[in-house]
Amino acid sequence: MSFPAFLAALSGGDLPADAVREERCLREPIGCGQALTAAGTGRMFLSPDETAAYQDEWRITGLCPDCQDRIDGGDGRG
């Protein structure tokens, strides 16, 4: 089974490319499914480099910054 197929099986068919195209996080149970521009999802970044790092990871994984932190241990990038 390929990684995209495995991820799709875990996420009910939701793939990172779908999340990025729709400007949201992967759906549960992997991510939160929230739109990146939804009310209450705004996030302050410490620097342009930190912003770029989260955006790059989101384009690969489909996970919003909060879900990236949750998976990475919850301590953020900065």
Residue, then its C-alpha position, 0 to 999 in steps of 0.5 A: m500500500s502506498f503512503p497516500a493510500f495509507l493516509a487516505a485510509l486513515s483519514g477517510g479519503d482526505l489527503p494533504a493535497d485536498a486540504v491545501r487546495e481547500e485551505r484547511c487542515l486535514r480532517e479528523p482523526i489526523g488533523c482538526g479539519q478547520a479552515l486556515t482562515a476561520a474565525g479564531t484560527g489566527r496565529m501570530f508567528l515570531s518571524p517570517d522564517e517561522t511562518a515560511a516553515y509552517q507553510d512549507e510543512w502545511r503544503i506537505t502534510g496538510l496540517c495546520p500549525d496547531c496540529q503540527d505542534r500537537i504532533d511534534g510535541g506541542d512546543g512550537r517552532g520558536 
